[in-house]
Protein backbone atom coordinates (compact mmCIF):
# COMPACT_ATOMS: atom_id res chain seq x y z
CA UNK A 1 0.00 0.00 0.00
CA UNK A 2 1.59 3.31 -1.03
CA UNK A 3 2.13 6.10 1.42
CA UNK A 4 0.00 9.15 0.70
CA UNK A 5 1.39 12.62 0.28
CA UNK A 6 4.13 14.32 -1.69
CA UNK A 7 7.58 12.87 -2.09
CA UNK A 8 10.16 14.45 0.20
CA UNK A 9 12.30 17.17 -1.36
CA UNK A 10 16.10 17.08 -1.34
CA UNK A 11 17.60 18.38 1.90
CA UNK A 12 18.76 21.69 0.38
CA UNK A 13 15.28 22.46 -1.01
CA UNK A 14 13.30 21.76 2.15
CA UNK A 15 11.40 24.66 3.71
CA UNK A 16 10.19 22.75 6.70
CA UNK A 17 12.88 22.80 9.38
CA UNK A 18 11.46 19.94 11.39
CA UNK A 19 13.76 16.99 11.82
CA UNK A 20 13.11 14.17 9.36
CA UNK A 21 11.96 11.04 11.18
CA UNK A 22 13.08 7.73 9.70
CA UNK A 23 10.92 4.66 9.64
CA UNK A 24 11.82 1.52 11.52
CA UNK A 25 11.53 -1.52 9.29
CA UNK A 26 10.74 -4.83 10.94
CA UNK A 27 10.73 -8.18 9.18
CA UNK A 28 7.12 -9.28 8.71
CA UNK A 29 7.34 -12.45 10.76
CA UNK A 30 5.35 -13.29 13.91
CA UNK A 31 7.25 -12.66 17.14
CA UNK A 32 7.77 -15.92 19.03
CA UNK A 33 9.53 -14.96 22.27
CA UNK A 34 6.72 -13.19 24.11
CA UNK A 35 6.33 -13.83 27.84
CA UNK A 36 3.48 -16.27 28.48
CA UNK A 37 0.15 -15.07 29.79
CA UNK A 38 -0.26 -16.83 33.13
CA UNK A 39 -3.45 -17.32 35.06
CA UNK A 40 -7.06 -17.82 34.15
CA UNK A 41 -8.38 -15.41 31.51
CA UNK A 42 -11.52 -15.21 29.34
CA UNK A 43 -11.14 -16.82 25.90
CA UNK A 44 -11.47 -13.43 24.15
CA UNK A 45 -8.67 -12.04 26.28
CA UNK A 46 -6.41 -14.98 25.44
CA UNK A 47 -7.08 -14.39 21.72
CA UNK A 48 -6.28 -10.69 22.20
CA UNK A 49 -3.01 -11.55 23.95
CA UNK A 50 -2.02 -13.97 21.19
CA UNK A 51 -2.69 -11.31 18.54
CA UNK A 52 -0.79 -8.59 20.40
CA UNK A 53 2.15 -10.66 21.64
CA UNK A 54 2.96 -12.07 18.20
CA UNK A 55 3.07 -8.76 16.31
CA UNK A 56 6.39 -8.57 14.43
CA UNK A 57 7.38 -5.27 16.02
CA UNK A 58 7.22 -6.81 19.51
CA UNK A 59 10.88 -7.55 18.89
CA UNK A 60 11.46 -3.85 19.67
CA UNK A 61 9.73 -3.98 23.05
CA UNK A 62 11.64 -3.62 26.29
CA UNK A 63 10.61 -4.86 29.73
CA UNK A 64 8.60 -1.69 30.34
CA UNK A 65 6.54 -2.18 27.17
CA UNK A 66 5.85 -5.80 28.10
CA UNK A 67 4.78 -4.67 31.58
CA UNK A 68 2.39 -2.15 30.02
CA UNK A 69 1.00 -4.92 27.82
CA UNK A 70 0.42 -7.12 30.90
CA UNK A 71 -1.29 -4.21 32.66
CA UNK A 72 -3.46 -3.75 29.57
CA UNK A 73 -4.47 -7.43 29.64
CA UNK A 74 -6.28 -6.82 32.91
CA UNK A 75 -8.21 -3.96 31.34
CA UNK A 76 -9.01 -6.07 28.27
CA UNK A 77 -10.35 -8.84 30.48
CA UNK A 78 -12.56 -6.38 32.37
CA UNK A 79 -13.77 -4.93 29.06
CA UNK A 80 -14.56 -8.40 27.75
CA UNK A 81 -16.56 -9.04 30.91
CA UNK A 82 -18.72 -5.98 30.28
CA UNK A 83 -16.94 -2.93 31.75
CA UNK A 84 -17.42 -0.67 28.73
CA UNK A 85 -16.01 2.38 30.55
CA UNK A 86 -12.54 1.10 29.64
CA UNK A 87 -13.07 1.36 25.87
CA UNK A 88 -11.41 4.77 25.47
CA UNK A 89 -8.37 3.82 27.53
CA UNK A 90 -8.02 0.52 25.66
CA UNK A 91 -8.15 2.30 22.32
CA UNK A 92 -5.38 4.66 23.45
CA UNK A 93 -3.21 1.83 24.77
CA UNK A 94 -3.66 -0.26 21.63
CA UNK A 95 -2.65 2.76 19.55
CA UNK A 96 0.53 3.10 21.64
CA UNK A 97 1.22 -0.61 21.14
CA UNK A 98 0.79 -0.38 17.36
CA UNK A 99 -1.99 -2.93 16.96
CA UNK A 100 -3.37 -1.48 13.71
CA UNK A 101 -1.86 -0.31 10.44
CA UNK A 102 -2.73 3.31 11.25
CA UNK A 103 -1.14 3.02 14.69
CA UNK A 104 2.04 1.54 13.22
CA UNK A 105 2.18 4.33 10.65
CA UNK A 106 1.94 6.90 13.45
CA UNK A 107 4.77 5.08 15.25
CA UNK A 108 6.78 5.00 11.99
CA UNK A 109 6.94 1.19 12.01
CA UNK A 110 6.83 -0.60 8.67
CA UNK A 111 6.75 -4.35 8.07
CA UNK A 112 8.99 -5.58 5.26
CA UNK A 113 9.43 -8.92 3.54
CA UNK A 114 12.50 -10.96 4.46
CA UNK A 115 15.01 -11.43 1.68
CA UNK A 116 15.46 -15.00 0.50
CA UNK A 117 19.09 -15.24 1.63
CA UNK A 118 18.63 -13.61 5.04
CA UNK A 119 19.01 -15.77 8.12
CA UNK A 120 16.24 -14.08 10.11
CA UNK A 121 17.44 -10.55 10.80
CA UNK A 122 15.58 -8.91 13.62
CA UNK A 123 15.48 -5.29 12.53
CA UNK A 124 16.55 -3.12 9.63
CA UNK A 125 17.04 0.62 10.16
CA UNK A 126 15.84 2.67 7.21
CA UNK A 127 19.17 4.56 7.08
CA UNK A 128 21.08 1.29 6.68
CA UNK A 129 18.60 0.11 4.05
CA UNK A 130 19.06 3.30 2.04
CA UNK A 131 22.85 3.07 2.29
CA UNK A 132 22.74 -0.51 1.04
CA UNK A 133 20.67 0.57 -1.95
CA UNK A 134 23.03 3.43 -2.80
CA UNK A 135 26.27 1.55 -2.59
C-alpha positions as CSV (number, residue, x, y, z in Angstrom):
1,X,0.0,0.0,0.0
2,X,1.6,3.3,-1.0
3,X,2.1,6.1,1.4
4,X,0.0,9.1,0.7
5,X,1.4,12.6,0.3
6,X,4.1,14.3,-1.7
7,X,7.6,12.9,-2.1
8,X,10.2,14.4,0.2
9,X,12.3,17.2,-1.4
10,X,16.1,17.1,-1.3
11,X,17.6,18.4,1.9
12,X,18.8,21.7,0.4
13,X,15.3,22.5,-1.0
14,X,13.3,21.8,2.1
15,X,11.4,24.7,3.7
16,X,10.2,22.8,6.7
17,X,12.9,22.8,9.4
18,X,11.5,19.9,11.4
19,X,13.8,17.0,11.8
20,X,13.1,14.2,9.4
21,X,12.0,11.0,11.2
22,X,13.1,7.7,9.7
23,X,10.9,4.7,9.6
24,X,11.8,1.5,11.5
25,X,11.5,-1.5,9.3
26,X,10.7,-4.8,10.9
27,X,10.7,-8.2,9.2
28,X,7.1,-9.3,8.7
29,X,7.3,-12.5,10.8
30,X,5.4,-13.3,13.9
31,X,7.2,-12.7,17.1
32,X,7.8,-15.9,19.0
33,X,9.5,-15.0,22.3
34,X,6.7,-13.2,24.1
35,X,6.3,-13.8,27.8
36,X,3.5,-16.3,28.5
37,X,0.2,-15.1,29.8
38,X,-0.3,-16.8,33.1
39,X,-3.4,-17.3,35.1
40,X,-7.1,-17.8,34.1
41,X,-8.4,-15.4,31.5
42,X,-11.5,-15.2,29.3
43,X,-11.1,-16.8,25.9
44,X,-11.5,-13.4,24.2
45,X,-8.7,-12.0,26.3
46,X,-6.4,-15.0,25.4
47,X,-7.1,-14.4,21.7
48,X,-6.3,-10.7,22.2
49,X,-3.0,-11.6,23.9
50,X,-2.0,-14.0,21.2
51,X,-2.7,-11.3,18.5
52,X,-0.8,-8.6,20.4
53,X,2.2,-10.7,21.6
54,X,3.0,-12.1,18.2
55,X,3.1,-8.8,16.3
56,X,6.4,-8.6,14.4
57,X,7.4,-5.3,16.0
58,X,7.2,-6.8,19.5
59,X,10.9,-7.6,18.9
60,X,11.5,-3.9,19.7
61,X,9.7,-4.0,23.0
62,X,11.6,-3.6,26.3
63,X,10.6,-4.9,29.7
64,X,8.6,-1.7,30.3
65,X,6.5,-2.2,27.2
66,X,5.9,-5.8,28.1
67,X,4.8,-4.7,31.6
68,X,2.4,-2.1,30.0
69,X,1.0,-4.9,27.8
70,X,0.4,-7.1,30.9
71,X,-1.3,-4.2,32.7
72,X,-3.5,-3.8,29.6
73,X,-4.5,-7.4,29.6
74,X,-6.3,-6.8,32.9
75,X,-8.2,-4.0,31.3
76,X,-9.0,-6.1,28.3
77,X,-10.4,-8.8,30.5
78,X,-12.6,-6.4,32.4
79,X,-13.8,-4.9,29.1
80,X,-14.6,-8.4,27.8
81,X,-16.6,-9.0,30.9
82,X,-18.7,-6.0,30.3
83,X,-16.9,-2.9,31.8
84,X,-17.4,-0.7,28.7
85,X,-16.0,2.4,30.5
86,X,-12.5,1.1,29.6
87,X,-13.1,1.4,25.9
88,X,-11.4,4.8,25.5
89,X,-8.4,3.8,27.5
90,X,-8.0,0.5,25.7
91,X,-8.1,2.3,22.3
92,X,-5.4,4.7,23.4
93,X,-3.2,1.8,24.8
94,X,-3.7,-0.3,21.6
95,X,-2.6,2.8,19.5
96,X,0.5,3.1,21.6
97,X,1.2,-0.6,21.1
98,X,0.8,-0.4,17.4
99,X,-2.0,-2.9,17.0
100,X,-3.4,-1.5,13.7
101,X,-1.9,-0.3,10.4
102,X,-2.7,3.3,11.2
103,X,-1.1,3.0,14.7
104,X,2.0,1.5,13.2
105,X,2.2,4.3,10.6
106,X,1.9,6.9,13.5
107,X,4.8,5.1,15.3
108,X,6.8,5.0,12.0
109,X,6.9,1.2,12.0
110,X,6.8,-0.6,8.7
111,X,6.8,-4.3,8.1
112,X,9.0,-5.6,5.3
113,X,9.4,-8.9,3.5
114,X,12.5,-11.0,4.5
115,X,15.0,-11.4,1.7
116,X,15.5,-15.0,0.5
117,X,19.1,-15.2,1.6
118,X,18.6,-13.6,5.0
119,X,19.0,-15.8,8.1
120,X,16.2,-14.1,10.1
121,X,17.4,-10.6,10.8
122,X,15.6,-8.9,13.6
123,X,15.5,-5.3,12.5
124,X,16.5,-3.1,9.6
125,X,17.0,0.6,10.2
126,X,15.8,2.7,7.2
127,X,19.2,4.6,7.1
128,X,21.1,1.3,6.7
129,X,18.6,0.1,4.1
130,X,19.1,3.3,2.0
131,X,22.8,3.1,2.3
132,X,22.7,-0.5,1.0
133,X,20.7,0.6,-1.9
134,X,23.0,3.4,-2.8
135,X,26.3,1.6,-2.6
